[in-house]
Amino acid sequence: MWDDHNHDHLQDTSSTKFCYRHRPDLKCRRQANEPSMEQLQNELGTLSQSDQQAISHVWSLFSAAPSKHRNLMLQGILSQCCFPQLSYISASVRDLIKIDFLSALPPELGFRILCFLDTTSLCKAAQVSRRWRSLADDDVVWHRMCEQHIDRKCTKCGWGLPLLERKRLRIEKRQIQLRAISRGNNEWSPAVTPLVEAPVPVLSTASAPPTNQALAIVGEKRKLDDEPALPQKKMCTQASGKEEGDSYFQPQTRRPWKDVYKDRFKVGTNWKYGRCSTKIFRGHTNGVMCLQFDENVLITGSYDCTVKVWDIKTGTELRTLEGHTSGIRTLQFDDQKLITGSMDNTTKVWDWRTGECLRTFRAHTGGVICVNFDAGYIASGSMDHTIRVFDGKSKGTFLLKGHTDWVNAVKLDSISRTLISASDDCTVRLWDLDTRRCIKVFEGHVGQVQQVVALPPEFELDDADLLSGENEDDTSSTSSGPTPAHKHSHHPATTSADSIVPFWPDEPDRPAPPRYMLTGALDSTIRLWDVHAPAVSPAVDAANPVQKPPTTTACLRTFFGHVEGIWALAADHLRMVSGSEDRTVKIWDPRSGKCERTWTGHAGPVTCIGLSDSRLVSGSEDCEVRMLMFNTGEGSDCEEQ
């Protein structure tokens, strides 16, 4: 037998001379393969006692030998092997030298590796073994996947999935990070990981994304109202059953992030391939001019002078609100109130749950075309060419004058204290609510501008996105800015931080207005603008020394595809939808400018549109409202062109 002292000394020093893959002590203790050992035992049992004893003795000598002696013994055996035996050794060793690196590595390194995989590779990795499945299905990996894809476009694969509850994603992020670095495994807190009684909570939308209102009357002058900007409140609906002794690792107490991703991936795939179901709401006796919806309720306004409240689940009418004496052109609601604007020159405030009219305002001398409220501000645009703004903080109202024709859309941003308006004078204006002055004019449309939509701060655009529009095969679908120099000038983020000029030079701490906006007009085009782009101040006229606001005529991209004027427009982080006089609804990628899908079905011009993460609603002069639902079955009864 070998010297025990020398053998112990070898084991003590082996860990410093070899990596984990080649340590002799680990190799000697490698777990035996049960099927192979059973086959070996069966074959050994067929031999005589003397042969069995001789072979066992050889195995014993090899097992007791140190690493250096083992190598000598193997060299001697290999030198005496013929080619068939060497081929057998080669085939056997190929599988034996493979190593399960994920099992050998610490879990936090395994998570780090798996986070680089796409969803298809992760699902395949989960099929390798139970250990791989436990790692590949862990919340650390799928939380990262949700962060990368949900409510944004992934920079690696180009996929973007609909929004889920932003608050849950944020509050669990720290706990996930602690687990990823092998800390905080027992730091459970109800505030971080809420417990639920139901095994799989359902994603719901407490308030839908902003929806657009529009109008169209054949044979007369037509205008389009703006999209109400309601905050999004999406959540995983959960029960409050919590027990003090519950463990962080109880799988039935919370929905895994993999299931959340799966749910959102299914909706995203339905959007991509046009799989949806359709629900039609009928009840108005004249064209539907405006609409808005949340998870449970749809509210529509029409030229029949009524507002209807619908139950989305059943498709039935809950109540009809009557009081206006002329067509209703715009509406917006939240949990407490509904505000409507009408051609009878009035704005009404309703309790839409009971149908009671709370107040009536007569602030314009012409029909009210658009209404928008945000935080403490309420703004309305009118046929009288003016914008009336109510400031909830000061309890006062003031007029914004500058447009020379009907004001079709207004969009408030209470954070920056600005307002964007669109008009029949073919311009879009940016207003400062503090000074009550127009600070920038956007010119470029050759038709009346009917809609303006401010894109959310999460929407990002770089030069590669702009160049992708120029490289499309269908060059008629989009048109980028006039010159590369112009495009680069619209992206100060690509330059050094010192060269970025604040939007408000006199108030550097004041938040800037939304960076990007979309406009739709009766010239059949949609334009993407950079609000922060520099504008040119017009020369002062000696006969009229009044200083005019700076003007810009260069947009980032122009979208072509509709064959008649555009009445309705809505957008979120992932897509843009438009409705037109040509009776179609188009879905666009605002980054690439590509028209992804065209929907038909309306018998009249599409006058208003609403958009959420899983629904698209359109209203038309045909008196119908059509809702496309992308979170339902695989089948589709939608009409596509």
C-alpha positions in Angstrom: 0.0 0.0 0.0 1.0 3.5 -0.6 2.3 5.7 2.2 -0.6 7.3 4.0 1.4 10.4 4.8 2.3 11.1 1.2 -1.3 10.5 0.2 -2.6 13.0 2.7 0.0 15.5 1.8 -1.1 15.3 -1.9 -4.7 16.0 -0.9 -3.6 19.0 1.1 -1.7 20.6 -1.7 -4.0 19.6 -4.6 -6.4 22.5 -4.1 -3.6 25.0 -4.7 -2.1 23.3 -7.7 -5.3 22.5 -9.7 -8.5 24.2 -10.8 -11.8 22.7 -9.7 -12.1 20.8 -12.9 -8.7 19.0 -12.6 -8.3 18.5 -8.8 -7.3 14.8 -8.3 -9.3 14.5 -5.0 -12.5 15.6 -6.8 -11.8 13.2 -9.7 -11.4 10.3 -7.4 -14.7 11.1 -5.7 -16.6 11.6 -8.9 -20.1 10.2 -8.6 -20.6 6.8 -10.2 -23.0 6.4 -13.1 -25.6 3.9 -11.9 -26.5 2.3 -15.3 -22.8 1.9 -16.2 -21.9 0.4 -12.9 -24.8 -2.0 -13.2 -23.7 -3.1 -16.7 -20.1 -3.5 -15.4 -21.3 -5.7 -12.5 -23.4 -7.9 -14.8 -20.4 -8.5 -17.2 -18.1 -9.2 -14.3 -20.5 -11.8 -13.0 -20.2 -13.8 -16.2 -16.4 -14.4 -15.6 -14.8 -17.1 -13.5 -13.8 -16.6 -9.9 -10.1 -16.3 -10.7 -10.7 -13.8 -13.5 -13.0 -11.7 -11.2 -10.4 -11.7 -8.5 -7.6 -10.6 -10.9 -9.6 -7.8 -12.4 -10.8 -6.6 -8.9 -7.1 -6.6 -7.8 -6.1 -4.4 -10.7 -8.9 -1.9 -9.9 -7.9 -1.8 -6.3 -4.3 -1.1 -7.2 -5.4 1.8 -9.5 -7.8 3.2 -7.0 -5.2 3.3 -4.2 -2.5 4.8 -6.4 -1.6 8.6 -6.3 -2.2 10.7 -9.4 1.4 10.4 -10.8 1.3 6.6 -10.5 -2.1 6.4 -12.1 -0.8 8.2 -15.1 2.0 5.8 -15.5 -0.4 2.8 -15.2 -2.7 4.4 -17.8 0.2 5.0 -20.2 1.3 1.4 -20.0 -2.3 0.1 -20.6 -2.8 2.5 -23.6 0.5 1.3 -25.1 -0.8 -2.2 -25.2 -4.3 -1.4 -26.6 -5.2 -2.2 -30.2 -7.2 0.2 -32.4 -10.7 -1.2 -31.5 -9.9 -0.8 -27.8 -8.6 2.7 -28.3 -11.8 3.6 -30.2 -13.8 2.2 -27.3 -11.8 4.3 -24.9 -12.2 7.4 -27.0 -16.0 7.0 -27.2 -16.3 6.4 -23.5 -14.0 9.2 -22.4 -15.9 11.7 -24.5 -18.9 11.6 -22.2 -16.9 11.1 -19.0 -14.9 14.3 -19.3 -18.0 16.5 -19.8 -18.8 18.6 -16.7 -22.0 20.3 -15.5 -20.6 23.7 -15.1 -23.8 25.3 -13.8 -23.9 22.7 -11.0 -20.2 23.2 -10.3 -20.4 27.0 -10.2 -21.9 29.0 -7.3 -25.6 29.9 -8.0 -24.9 33.6 -8.4 -22.5 32.9 -11.3 -25.1 30.5 -12.8 -27.7 33.3 -12.7 -25.2 35.6 -14.3 -24.6 33.2 -17.2 -28.3 32.5 -17.7 -29.2 36.1 -17.9 -27.4 36.4 -21.2 -29.7 33.8 -22.8 -32.9 34.5 -24.8 -36.2 33.0 -23.8 -35.9 30.0 -26.2 -32.5 29.1 -24.9 -33.7 29.5 -21.3 -36.6 27.1 -21.9 -34.2 24.6 -23.4 -31.8 24.9 -20.5 -34.6 24.1 -18.1 -35.0 20.7 -19.8 -31.4 19.6 -19.2 -31.7 18.6 -15.6 -33.5 19.4 -12.4 -30.6 21.5 -11.2 -30.6 23.5 -14.5 -34.4 23.9 -14.3 -34.2 25.3 -10.8 -31.7 27.9 -12.0 -33.3 28.7 -15.3 -36.7 29.2 -13.8 -35.5 31.3 -10.9 -37.0 34.8 -10.4 -33.5 36.3 -10.7 -33.3 35.3 -14.3 -36.8 36.1 -15.4 -37.0 39.4 -13.5 -34.1 40.5 -15.6 -35.9 39.2 -18.7 -39.0 41.2 -17.8 -36.9 44.4 -17.2 -35.3 44.0 -20.6 -38.4 43.4 -22.7 -41.6 44.6 -21.0 -42.8 48.1 -21.8 -39.7 48.7 -24.0 -37.9 47.5 -27.1 -34.9 45.2 -26.3 -31.7 46.5 -27.9 -30.5 43.0 -28.5 -33.5 41.2 -30.1 -35.8 44.0 -31.0 -38.7 42.5 -29.0 -40.9 44.6 -26.8 -43.8 43.3 -24.7 -46.8 45.1 -23.2 -46.7 46.8 -19.9 -47.1 45.0 -16.5 -47.2 46.5 -13.1 -44.4 49.0 -12.9 -44.6 49.3 -9.1 -44.0 45.5 -8.5 -41.1 45.5 -10.9 -39.5 48.3 -9.0 -40.0 47.2 -5.4 -38.9 43.7 -6.0 -35.8 44.7 -7.9 -33.6 45.2 -4.8 -34.6 41.8 -3.3 -33.8 40.1 -6.7 -30.4 41.8 -6.7 -29.6 40.6 -3.2 -30.4 37.0 -4.2 -28.3 37.3 -7.3 -25.3 38.1 -5.2 -26.1 35.4 -2.7 -27.4 37.8 0.0 -30.7 38.4 1.5 -32.1 34.9 1.0 -34.0 35.2 4.3 -34.8 38.9 4.1 -38.4 38.5 3.3 -40.7 41.4 3.8 -44.4 41.7 2.9 -43.7 45.1 1.4 -41.1 43.5 -1.0 -42.8 40.2 -1.8 -46.6 40.3 -1.1 -48.3 37.1 -0.4 -51.5 36.1 -2.2 -54.1 33.5 -1.6 -54.7 32.9 -5.3 -51.9 30.9 -6.9 -51.9 32.9 -10.1 -53.1 36.5 -9.9 -54.4 38.2 -13.0 -52.8 41.3 -14.6 -55.4 44.0 -14.7 -55.5 47.6 -15.9 -57.0 50.0 -13.4 -56.8 52.8 -15.9 -56.0 52.5 -19.6 -53.4 54.5 -21.4 -54.5 57.8 -22.9 -57.2 57.5 -25.6 -57.9 59.8 -28.5 -61.0 61.6 -29.4 -61.8 62.7 -32.9 -64.6 63.9 -35.1 -65.6 63.8 -38.7 -68.7 65.2 -40.5 -68.8 64.7 -44.2 -69.5 67.9 -46.2 -68.6 70.3 -43.4 -65.5 71.5 -41.7 -64.2 68.8 -39.4 -62.0 68.9 -36.3 -60.4 66.3 -34.0 -60.0 66.5 -30.3 -57.0 65.4 -28.2 -56.2 62.3 -26.3 -56.9 62.4 -22.5 -53.7 61.6 -20.6 -54.8 59.4 -17.8 -52.0 57.7 -15.7 -51.5 54.1 -16.2 -52.2 51.9 -13.1 -51.5 48.3 -14.0 -51.2 45.7 -11.3 -51.1 42.1 -10.4 -54.4 41.7 -8.6 -53.7 40.0 -5.3 -55.5 39.0 -2.1 -54.2 40.3 1.2 -53.9 37.0 3.0 -50.6 37.2 4.9 -49.3 35.2 7.7 -46.4 36.2 9.9 -44.7 32.8 9.7 -44.9 32.5 5.9 -41.5 31.8 4.2 -40.0 33.8 1.4 -39.5 30.6 -0.6 -43.0 29.3 -0.6 -43.7 29.0 -4.4 -47.5 29.1 -4.0 -47.6 32.5 -2.3 -46.6 34.7 -5.3 -46.6 34.6 -9.1 -43.2 33.7 -10.6 -41.7 36.2 -12.9 -41.5 33.5 -15.6 -45.3 33.3 -15.6 -45.6 37.1 -15.8 -43.2 37.1 -18.8 -45.2 34.2 -20.4 -48.4 36.1 -20.0 -47.0 39.3 -21.5 -45.2 37.4 -24.2 -48.4 35.8 -25.4 -50.0 39.3 -25.7 -47.0 40.6 -27.5 -47.1 37.7 -29.9 -50.8 38.3 -30.6 -50.0 42.0 -31.4 -47.1 41.0 -33.7 -49.1 38.4 -35.7 -52.5 40.1 -35.5 -54.3 37.5 -33.4 -57.2 39.0 -31.6 -61.0 38.9 -31.0 -63.4 41.7 -31.9 -66.3 43.1 -29.8 -68.6 45.7 -31.4 -70.6 48.2 -29.4 -73.8 49.6 -31.1 -76.2 52.1 -29.7 -75.4 55.6 -31.0 -77.6 57.0 -33.7 -74.9 59.3 -35.2 -71.2 59.3 -35.6 -69.0 58.4 -32.6 -66.6 61.3 -32.2 -64.7 60.5 -29.0 -64.0 57.6 -26.6 -61.9 56.5 -23.7 -61.7 53.2 -21.8 -60.2 51.5 -18.8 -60.2 47.8 -17.7 -63.9 47.6 -17.2 -65.6 50.6 -18.7 -65.8 52.2 -22.1 -67.3 55.7 -22.5 -68.2 57.2 -25.9 -69.5 60.5 -27.1 -71.4 61.1 -30.3 -73.0 63.6 -32.6 -76.3 62.3 -31.3 -75.7 64.6 -28.3 -75.3 61.7 -25.8 -72.6 60.1 -23.8 -72.8 56.3 -23.3 -71.2 54.2 -20.6 -70.5 50.6 -21.6 -69.6 47.5 -19.7 -66.6 46.1 -21.6 -67.0 42.5 -20.3 -70.6 42.1 -21.3 -70.7 44.6 -24.1 -73.9 46.1 -22.7 -74.8 49.8 -22.2 -74.8 50.8 -18.5 -76.3 54.3 -18.8 -76.7 57.2 -21.2 -75.8 60.8 -20.2 -77.9 63.5 -21.7 -77.7 67.2 -21.4 -75.7 68.6 -24.3 -77.8 70.2 -27.1 -75.3 69.6 -29.8 -72.7 67.0 -30.9 -70.1 65.9 -28.3 -66.6 66.3 -29.7 -64.4 65.4 -26.8 -64.3 63.6 -23.4 -62.0 62.5 -20.7 -62.7 60.6 -17.4 -60.9 59.3 -14.3 -62.2 57.5 -11.2 -64.2 60.4 -10.0 -65.3 62.6 -12.9 -66.1 62.8 -16.6 -65.5 66.0 -18.6 -67.2 66.5 -22.0 -67.0 69.2 -24.6 -69.7 69.9 -27.1 -70.5 72.0 -30.2 -73.1 73.8 -28.0 -70.1 75.9 -26.6 -70.2 74.2 -23.2 -68.1 72.0 -21.1 -69.8 69.7 -18.6 -68.5 67.8 -15.5 -70.3 64.5 -14.8 -70.4 61.8 -12.2 -70.3 59.1 -14.8 -71.1 56.4 -12.2 -74.5 57.9 -11.5 -75.1 59.9 -14.7 -75.5 63.2 -12.8 -74.3 66.4 -14.4 -72.3 68.3 -11.7 -71.4 71.5 -13.4 -71.7 73.3 -16.7 -69.1 75.8 -18.0 -69.5 78.2 -20.9 -65.9 79.4 -21.3 -65.8 79.7 -25.2 -67.7 81.6 -27.8 -67.5 78.6 -30.2 -67.9 74.9 -30.0 -65.5 73.0 -27.7 -63.4 70.7 -29.8 -60.9 69.3 -27.3 -60.5 68.9 -23.5 -57.5 67.6 -21.5 -56.9 67.6 -17.8 -53.7 66.7 -16.0 -53.0 67.1 -12.2 -54.3 70.6 -11.3 -54.8 71.9 -14.9 -57.8 71.6 -17.2 -57.5 72.9 -20.8 -60.0 73.2 -23.6 -59.6 74.2 -27.3 -62.4 75.7 -29.3 -63.7 76.9 -32.7 -63.0 80.4 -31.4 -59.3 79.9 -32.0 -58.4 80.1 -28.3 -57.3 77.7 -25.5 -58.8 78.2 -22.1 -56.8 76.9 -19.1 -58.1 76.4 -15.6 -55.3 76.4 -12.9 -56.5 74.4 -9.9 -53.7 75.8 -7.7 -54.7 79.5 -8.2 -58.4 78.7 -8.9 -58.2 81.0 -11.9 -58.5 80.7 -15.7 -56.6 82.3 -18.5 -56.7 82.3 -22.3 -53.9 81.3 -24.7 -54.1 83.1 -28.0 -52.0 82.6 -31.1 -53.8 80.1 -33.4 -55.6 81.6 -36.3 -58.1 78.7 -36.8 -59.9 76.0 -34.9 -57.9 74.4 -32.1 -58.4 70.7 -32.6 -56.2 69.1 -29.8 -54.5 70.1 -26.6 -52.1 68.1 -24.5 -51.1 69.2 -21.0 -47.9 68.2 -19.2 -48.2 69.3 -15.6 -44.7 68.3 -14.6 -43.0 70.8 -17.0 -46.0 73.2 -16.8 -46.4 73.2 -20.6 -49.1 72.6 -23.1 -49.0 71.5 -26.8 -51.8 72.4 -29.1 -52.7 71.5 -32.7 -54.9 73.6 -35.0 -56.5 74.0 -38.4 -53.9 76.7 -39.2 -51.6 73.7 -39.9 -49.3 74.4 -37.0 -48.5 72.9 -33.6 -47.6 75.2 -30.7 -45.8 74.7 -27.4 -47.0 77.0 -24.6 -45.4 77.9 -21.3 -48.2 77.9 -18.7 -46.1 80.0 -16.3 -45.6 82.9 -18.7 -48.7 82.1 -20.7 -46.8 82.5 -23.9 -46.1 80.4 -27.0 -42.4 79.4 -26.9 -42.2 77.3 -30.1 -44.1 76.7 -33.3 -43.8 73.5 -35.4 -44.6 73.9 -39.0 -44.5 71.4 -41.8 -48.0 69.9 -42.3 -49.8 71.1 -45.4 -53.2 70.1 -44.0 -55.1 70.9 -40.9 -53.4 69.2 -37.9 -56.0 67.1 -36.1 -54.1 65.3 -33.4 -51.0 65.7 -31.2 -49.7 63.0 -28.9 -46.7 63.5 -26.5 -44.7 60.3 -26.3 -43.8 59.1 -22.7 -40.3 59.8 -21.3 -39.4 56.1 -21.6 -39.6 56.3 -25.4 -36.1 56.5 -26.7 -34.8 57.2 -30.2 -31.3 57.2 -31.5 -29.6 57.8 -34.9 -29.7 54.1 -35.7 -33.5 54.2 -35.5 -33.7 57.2 -37.9 -31.3 55.5 -40.4 -33.4 52.3 -40.3 -36.2 54.3 -41.9 -34.0 55.2 -44.8 -32.9 51.6 -45.4 -36.4 50.2 -45.7 -37.3 48.5 -49.0 -40.6 50.3 -49.0 -39.4 53.9 -49.3 -42.9 55.2 -49.5 -43.8 54.3 -46.0 -41.5 56.7 -44.1 -39.3 59.7 -44.8 -36.6 60.8 -42.3 -35.3 64.3 -41.7 -33.9 66.3 -44.6 -30.2 66.0 -43.8 -27.9 63.9 -41.6 -26.7 67.0 -39.9 -30.2 67.9 -38.9 -30.8 64.4 -37.5 -27.7 64.5 -35.4 -28.5 68.0 -34.1 -31.7 66.6 -32.7 -29.9 64.2 -30.3 -27.8 66.1 -27.8 -27.6 62.9 -25.7 -25.0 61.6 -28.2 -22.7 64.5 -27.4 -20.8 65.3 -24.2 -22.8 66.2 -21.2 -21.2 69.6 -21.0 -22.6 70.5 -24.5 -26.2 69.9 -23.6 -28.1 73.1 -23.1 -31.0 73.0 -20.6 -34.5 73.4 -22.2 -35.1 76.3 -19.7 -31.8 78.2 -19.6 -33.2 80.6 -16.9 -34.6 77.7 -14.9 -32.2 74.8 -15.2 -33.9 72.8 -12.4 -37.3 73.0 -14.1 -38.4 69.8 -15.8 -38.3 69.8 -19.6 -41.5 69.0 -21.6 -41.8 65.6 -23.3 -38.9 65.0 -25.8 -40.9 63.5 -28.6 -44.4 64.1 -30.0 -46.5 62.8 -32.9 -48.9 64.8 -35.0 -51.6 63.7 -37.5 -53.2 65.9 -40.1 -55.6 66.0 -43.0 -52.6 65.9 -45.4 -52.7 62.1 -44.8 -49.3 62.1 -42.9 -48.1 61.5 -39.4 -45.0 63.4 -38.2 -42.5 62.6 -35.4 -41.0 65.7 -33.8 -38.2 66.4 -31.4 -39.6 69.0 -29.1 -36.2 69.9 -27.7 -34.7 70.6 -31.1 -33.4 74.1 -31.7 -35.8 76.5 -33.5 -35.1 79.7 -35.5 -36.4 83.0 -34.2 -38.1 85.0 -37.0 -36.8 88.4 -37.9 -38.6 91.3 -36.3 -40.8 93.2 -38.6 -40.3 97.0 -38.3 -43.9 97.6 -39.0 -45.0 95.0 -36.4 -42.3 94.9 -33.7 -44.1 92.2 -31.7 -41.7 89.3 -31.1 -42.9 86.1 -32.7 -42.1 82.7 -31.2 -39.2 80.6 -32.6 -40.3 78.3 -35.5 -39.0 74.9 -36.6 -40.0 73.1 -39.9 -37.9 70.0 -39.7 -39.4 66.9 -38.2 -37.5 63.6 -37.5 -39.7 61.4 -39.6 -42.9 61.5 -41.8 -45.1 58.4 -41.9 -46.9 57.7 -45.2 -49.6 55.1 -45.8 -53.1 56.5 -45.3 -54.7 57.6 -48.6 -57.0 60.2 -46.9 -56.8 62.6 -43.9 -55.9 61.3 -40.4 -58.5 62.0 -37.7 -57.3 59.9 -34.8 -53.9 59.1 -33.2 -52.7 57.2 -30.1 -49.3 55.8 -29.0 -47.5 54.2 -26.2 -43.9 53.0 -25.7 -44.2 50.2 -28.3 -46.5 51.2 -31.0 -48.6 53.9 -32.6 -52.1 53.6 -34.0 -53.9 55.9 -36.4 -57.4 56.2 -37.8 -58.3 57.9 -41.1 -60.9 59.1 -43.5 -60.0 56.0 -45.6 -61.9 53.8 -43.0 -58.8 52.0 -41.9 -56.8 51.7 -38.7 -53.0 51.3 -39.0 -50.5 50.1 -36.5 -47.0 51.5 -36.7 -43.6 51.1 -35.2 -42.7 54.7 -34.2 -39.0 53.9 -34.1 -38.5 52.3 -37.5 -41.5 54.0 -39.1 -42.8 50.7 -40.5 -46.5 50.1 -40.8 -46.9 46.7 -39.2 -50.6 46.1 -39.8 -53.8 47.6 -41.3 -57.2 46.8 -39.9 -60.5 47.3 -41.7 -64.1 46.8 -40.6 -65.6 50.3 -40.3 -68.1 51.5 -42.9 -67.2 55.1 -42.3 -64.2 57.3 -41.4 -62.4 56.3 -38.2 -62.8 59.4 -36.0 -61.3 58.3 -32.6 -59.0 55.7 -31.2 -58.0 54.3 -27.8 -55.0 52.1 -27.1 -53.9 50.0 -24.1 -51.4 47.2 -23.7 -53.8 44.5 -24.9 -56.7 46.4 -26.5 -57.3 48.7 -29.4 -60.6 50.6 -29.7 -61.9 52.6 -32.6 -65.0 54.7 -33.2 -66.4 55.8 -36.5 -69.0 57.8 -38.3 -70.8 54.5 -38.9 -72.1 54.8 -35.3 -70.1 51.7 -34.2 -67.2 51.2 -31.8 -65.0 48.2 -32.4 -62.7 46.8 -29.8 -59.8 44.5 -30.7 -58.7 42.3 -27.8 -55.2 40.8 -28.0 -55.2 39.1 -24.6 -57.7 36.4 -25.7 -57.5 33.1 -27.6 -55.3 32.1 -30.5 -58.1 32.6 -33.1 -58.9 35.8 -34.8 -62.1 37.2 -36.2 -60.5 40.6 -37.0 -60.6 41.9 -40.5 -57.2 42.7 -41.8 -56.2 44.3 -45.1 
